[in-house]
Amino acid sequence: MREREGRGWCQVVVGCQWGDEGKGKVVDVLAGDVDIVARYQGGANAGHTVRVREREFILHQIPSGILHPAKRCLLGNGLVLDPLQFFEEYDTLRARGIEVEGRVGVSWRAHLLLPYHRLLDRAAEDRAAEKIGTTGRGIGPAYEEKVGRRGIRVVDAADPERFSALLEAGAARARRRLAAMGSTGACGLDGETGRCLELRERLVALGTDTGREVVDHLSRGRRVLLEGAQGTALDIDHGTYPFVTSSNTTAAGAATGIGIGPTRLDSVLGVVKAYTTRVGNGPFPTEFGPAMDERVRTLGNEFGATTGRPRRCGWFDAVIVRYAGRVNGLTGLAVTKLDVLDTLSELRLATRYRLPEGETAEFPPDTLSLEAAEPVYETLPGWERPTSAARRLSDLPAAARRYLERIEELVGAPVEMVSVGSRRGEVIRLA
Ligand code: GDP
């Protein structure tokens, strides 16, 4: 990561497919070089899996920078923070010997995701004629309340009486909505929602102005990493609507979701898997047939970190990643899980789509076109050799280098990092 004299450096790390690109691993590698790691959107549905030596950590809300000693980790205003899950994660990290005290800050402006949001999420998904395939963690309903101006924020927890009254009112509202949906979920203050009251003081103790912290650090010449969850195709505006998450996952959302201006962002690193995966429903043009799907799912251990759901797998889709390059303003690429392709004799890359009205190299805005899209493939030879020990580009077989070069050409952004295994050290850094 370069540094601009006297101005610090602010880098965004953004997923460029349907999420699960391995952002957790990439952030973990980069976090060693920065002072702050901050998350800017999403909730507890985004499980990042990070392996440090032989220990595996699954982080849902706390940035993976927490696994590096002394880094400050922030959760921005763009998140919907689930206090129960958050403190469970916080306490688990502490119990596993990670020093968390004084290192985690939560934006006063972040909205709270409360137990009744989970009940609403499940009830709505159960009733939906067309399922979004949500994780049922309450993310959508929490963002609905935020945008509907009924949300409860971290700052609201500062006053115990007001907080209690807001929770009571929120739970009552949820009960009415649940009843209208024919659901009988209990969400009074005597249950899980009440536990949020017990966590009030701990939550308030972590309150901060995340934008201000980031700007202060940058003006002192320090480095900051802003970390997104999910991926570009799941962005509420730019993704495959309605099969999307409820926030802006793309790079511009990093500025809004932390509380800084877009002119503060210096670089945007797009994380892409060397193939494609997707969890949940919705169109997926390069999806494998059943045999290949099973093979790559097993090789890549493609099961959701939070839900255990099997991920759908497919070939690398340059159409979507090129689109991600544009909407995120990518300055570089991190290609992950290259090693998963080690045993394949040939590889395909989708360069464009064939639609009923002709060929296109553009990612279509409507889901129906995407459903109709037939990928046009280019085939490259596989390398059929292990790559996990590679630490320099020249350690990789020529066919693997060619594959990466072709991705660079098709996407129009330079590869700055290649991940060749799940462990921290299994990486090739080019920038
Ligand atoms: P994220 O949410 O984008 O961080 O992605 P996940 O954590 O859900 O999924 C990434 C998974 O791939 C995790 O289990 C990682 O340990 C693993 N992983 C990351 N990079 C690599 C890699 O280069 N090779 C292999 N084999 N696994 C990787």
Boltz pocket constraint, residues with backbone or C-beta under 6 A from the ligand:
constraints:
  - pocket:
      binder: B
      contacts: [[A, 15], [A, 19], [A, 20], [A, 21], [A, 22], [A, 23], [A, 24], [A, 25], [A, 46], [A, 47], [A, 48], [A, 49], [A, 50], [A, 51], [A, 230], [A, 299], [A, 300], [A, 301], [A, 303], [A, 304], [A, 305], [A, 335], [A, 336], [A, 337], [A, 338], [A, 339], [A, 340], [A, 419], [A, 420], [A, 421], [A, 422], [A, 426]]
      max_distance: 6.0
